[in-house]
Amino acid sequence: MLETRGYRVASFSRGEEAMTRFQQGGVDLVIADMAMPGLDGQQLIARIKGLSPHTPAILISSKVRVYDHDSQADVFLTKGMYAPMDLLERVRLLLVRKRGPKRVQPRPPEVPRQVGVA
């Protein structure tokens, strides 16, 4: 789904693999599942935030309600409780917040148009 919107995605089934890839650099946002073998999503996000506190992170879980978790994730989503467009919008907003507002490019001066009257 993210790839169809122009995002490059690296997918890993284990938290340790994701952490190794993150340490190589070039990762703008992390989406982690709470239940991964080995290093789980909550632990992965804690380690990533330890290295890079400004990297946005989304934690997804099918078993934990939003009020039952304690993590450093910027967003917590419960599987089945959000639409795919909600996830896309959260990703977009987190990346905008990380990058900051766009700088306004100065407009080139307008050249007056010449109008011919006959």
C-alpha positions, 0 to 999 in steps of 0.5 A: 500500500505504501509503495503505491503512494511512492514510498520506498519500503524495506520490510523485515520479519524480525526486529533485529533485522530492522535495527540493522537496516536502520543503523545503515541510515536512510530510514525516514520512518518506522512502522513496527508490529508489537508482536515480532519474534526476538526484538518486538516492536516496542523494543525496536522503537525504543532502541531507534528512539535512543539512536535517533529521537526525531525518527517518527515511529508507528506501533501497530498491534492486534492484541493491545488496546491503545490505553494498555501500552507504554511505548515511545511510538509517536502513533499507536494503531490497533489492527482492524480499528483503522482504515488504510487511508488513516495509516497513509495520512498518519505517515504523511503527517509524521514525515511532514512534521519531521521535515518541517515546513516547506521553504517558500521559493521566491517567485520570479518577477512578473514580466508585464505582458504586452497587449496590442491594440489594433 
